[in-house]
Amino acid sequence: MHFEPVVNYLPHDPPMILIDQIIDVTDKEAICQVAVDSNGVLAPFLNKKNELPAWFALEMMAQTIGVWQGWYAKKTQKDIHLGLLLGGRGFKTAMPSYPLNTILTIHVTLLLLDTKLASFDCRLIVNDKEMATARLNVYQPDDVELKQFMGKD
């Protein structure tokens, strides 16, 4: 299946897009990838050892959820809106950082979808091994709520 560039699904601008490509999106899941590369989208965030700290997995998971939401919005002919990460549970990582030249594959699976709330089971895979997991809860504010949140009444 062909997908548009990541920037067409996320309401973010570089350098805050931490995903390279979309592998697959369905009604229930999204799979994205990103390379830890000194010239790639993660380059500004590498530490002195040229590694990406593991806590970036949370944002990559959240952005993969954002890709799912953007795809779903396009599918249902709605506008793409900024989503908010409300929180997460059970974040676990088997690595303190991801080394240079590593391909990170992020899987998110929809667990619950209500009008504005959703919950996703998230996994980060390195070399076919699960290296990070979390359950993330997100909120989709409407335009009025978003203006209030951003202090633009």
Secondary structure as the mmCIF struct_conf table of DSSP 4:
data_model
#
loop_
_struct_conf.conf_type_id
_struct_conf.id
_struct_conf.beg_label_comp_id
_struct_conf.beg_label_asym_id
_struct_conf.beg_label_seq_id
_struct_conf.end_label_comp_id
_struct_conf.end_label_asym_id
_struct_conf.end_label_seq_id
HELX_RH_3T_P HELX_RH_3T_P1 VAL A 6 ASN A 8
TURN_TY1_P TURN_TY1_P1 TYR A 9 TYR A 9
BEND BEND1 LEU A 10 PRO A 11
TURN_TY1_P TURN_TY1_P2 PRO A 14 PRO A 15
BEND BEND2 MET A 16 MET A 16
STRN STRN1 GLN A 21 VAL A 25
BEND BEND3 ASP A 27 LYS A 28
STRN STRN2 GLU A 29 VAL A 36
TURN_TY1_P TURN_TY1_P3 SER A 38 ASN A 39
BEND BEND4 GLY A 40 GLY A 40
TURN_TY1_P TURN_TY1_P4 VAL A 41 LEU A 42
HELX_RH_3T_P HELX_RH_3T_P2 ALA A 43 PHE A 45
TURN_TY1_P TURN_TY1_P5 LYS A 48 LYS A 49
BEND BEND5 ASN A 50 ASN A 50
STRN STRN3 LEU A 52 PRO A 53
TURN_TY1_P TURN_TY1_P6 ALA A 54 TRP A 55
HELX_RH_AL_P HELX_RH_AL_P1 PHE A 56 LYS A 75
TURN_TY1_P TURN_TY1_P7 THR A 76 GLN A 77
STRN STRN4 LEU A 84 THR A 93
BEND BEND6 ALA A 94 ALA A 94
BEND BEND7 PRO A 96 PRO A 96
STRN STRN5 SER A 97 TYR A 98
TURN_TY1_P TURN_TY1_P8 LEU A 100 ASN A 101
STRN STRN6 THR A 102 LEU A 113
BEND BEND8 THR A 115 LYS A 116
STRN STRN7 LEU A 117 VAL A 126
TURN_TY1_P TURN_TY1_P9 ASN A 127 ASP A 128
STRN STRN8 LYS A 129 TYR A 139
HELX_RH_AL_P HELX_RH_AL_P2 ASP A 143 PHE A 149
TURN_TY1_P TURN_TY1_P10 MET A 150 GLY A 151
#
